[in-house]
Amino acid sequence: MNAESIAFLGWLTHRNADLMPVLDEHLDDQDGELLPHLMMADVVRWCIARISSHGTKDPHLQKMLRDIEDTYGTGSESIDKLIGASFLENLPQQNEVGADLRNFVGPKLKAQLQRFD
């Protein structure tokens, strides 16, 4: 567990209040402990649910994706690893539900996705 990663997830949840139930459920499931990489996988599931029910024009989804994009590559190796390993690598593949998410991440995240493919 890394303090920077925990602080980032707190910041992300604070800026995107729709993630609060996701964080609450995560903490319940983990006996009150925040596990950053598992929480980022939970964020991906939230994104899939949002895009499935509200489409790509959902302002809450767009804001959250922008926040992750804006944070990526700003100097914190641990946060970049968290976003790369536990957000980007968990995005659905082209033949899976929610695959549209791959098209709506920002340019820095798209470039990183291309390295995975």
Buried (B, 14 or more C-beta within 10 A) or exposed (E): EBEEBBEBBEEBBEEBEBBEEBBEEBBEEEEEEBBBBBBBBBBBEBBBBBBEEEEEEBEBBEEBBBBBBEBBBEEBEEBBBBBBEBBBBBBBEEEEEBBBBBEBBEEBBBEBBEEEE
